[in-house]
Amino acid sequence: MDTVYLQGLRVETLIGIHPWEREGRRTVVFDLELAADCARAARADSIGDALDYAAVAGRVAAIAAASEFLLLETLAEAVARALLEEFGVPWLRLRLDKPGAVPGAAGVGVVIERGSRRG
């Protein structure tokens, strides 16, 4: 199984447990790896046979824009569930970073894997 990735996808969302975090939207950063059959897409040379990473990015941004979750874990799960179901990928790894959340740290976040690479 091959991997399609999106790195450094910056999206705006309302996220956080502290009152000051609930006052406005902030940028979070997604890194995604998704299992895909790149050979099939290469043979056909057609986006119809490829995992459309622009569509994936748009879906991630839409979910984040509509969410008002308290926890990064909840946003990560919502995005992972949608991508698995809507794009039919058998496996994904999602890294979600919340820059500036902890003083002195470049970022904090979660990394989750869902599904099976054997798909």
C-alpha positions in Angstrom: 0.0 0.0 0.0 1.3 3.5 -0.9 0.9 6.7 1.1 -0.4 10.1 0.1 0.5 12.8 2.5 -0.5 16.4 3.3 2.0 18.3 5.5 1.5 21.5 7.4 -2.1 22.0 6.5 -3.0 25.1 8.5 -6.7 25.6 9.4 -8.7 27.9 11.7 -10.9 26.4 14.4 -12.3 27.1 17.8 -10.5 24.8 20.2 -9.4 24.7 23.8 -10.5 24.2 27.4 -9.6 27.6 28.8 -12.0 30.6 28.7 -9.4 32.7 26.8 -9.1 30.0 24.1 -12.9 30.1 23.6 -12.8 33.8 22.7 -11.7 33.3 19.1 -10.5 31.0 16.4 -6.9 29.9 16.3 -4.7 28.1 13.8 -4.0 24.4 14.2 -1.8 22.4 11.9 -2.5 19.0 10.4 0.0 16.5 9.0 -1.8 13.6 7.3 -0.6 10.3 5.8 -3.3 8.2 4.0 -3.0 4.8 2.5 -3.8 4.8 -1.2 -3.1 2.8 -4.4 -0.9 5.1 -6.3 -0.1 2.5 -8.9 -3.7 2.4 -10.1 -3.8 6.2 -10.3 -0.5 6.2 -12.2 -1.7 3.6 -14.7 -4.8 5.6 -15.5 -3.2 9.1 -15.1 -6.6 10.2 -13.9 -7.7 12.0 -10.7 -10.7 9.7 -10.7 -8.4 6.9 -9.8 -6.3 8.9 -7.3 -6.8 10.1 -3.7 -7.6 13.7 -4.3 -5.5 15.5 -1.7 -7.1 18.8 -2.5 -10.5 17.4 -1.7 -9.0 15.8 1.5 -7.6 19.2 2.5 -10.9 20.9 1.8 -12.8 18.4 3.9 -10.3 18.7 6.8 -10.7 22.5 6.7 -14.5 22.3 6.6 -14.6 20.0 9.6 -12.3 22.2 11.6 -14.1 25.4 10.6 -17.5 24.0 11.8 -16.2 22.5 15.0 -16.2 23.9 18.5 -14.5 21.0 20.3 -12.7 21.5 23.6 -10.0 18.9 23.0 -7.6 18.3 20.1 -8.3 14.6 20.6 -11.9 15.1 19.7 -11.1 17.2 16.6 -8.5 14.6 15.5 -11.1 11.7 15.9 -13.8 13.6 13.9 -11.4 14.3 11.0 -10.0 10.7 11.0 -13.5 9.2 11.0 -14.7 11.5 8.2 -11.6 10.7 6.0 -11.9 7.0 6.5 -15.6 6.9 5.7 -15.8 9.5 3.0 -12.6 8.8 1.0 -12.5 5.1 1.6 -9.0 5.0 2.8 -8.1 1.9 4.8 -5.5 3.6 7.0 -4.4 7.0 8.1 -2.0 8.7 10.5 -3.0 12.1 11.6 -0.8 14.6 13.5 -2.6 17.6 14.9 -0.5 20.5 16.3 -1.7 23.4 18.4 1.1 26.0 18.1 1.5 28.3 21.1 -0.6 26.3 23.5 2.1 25.8 26.0 4.6 28.6 26.8 8.1 27.6 25.7 6.9 24.8 23.4 6.9 25.2 19.6 3.7 23.1 19.6 1.7 20.4 21.3 -0.7 17.9 19.9 -1.7 14.4 19.2 -0.8 11.7 16.7 -3.4 9.0 16.0 -3.5 6.1 13.6 -6.8 4.5 12.5 -7.6 1.6 10.2 -5.2 -1.0 8.8 -2.5 -0.6 6.2 -3.2 -4.0 4.8 -6.5 -2.6 3.3 
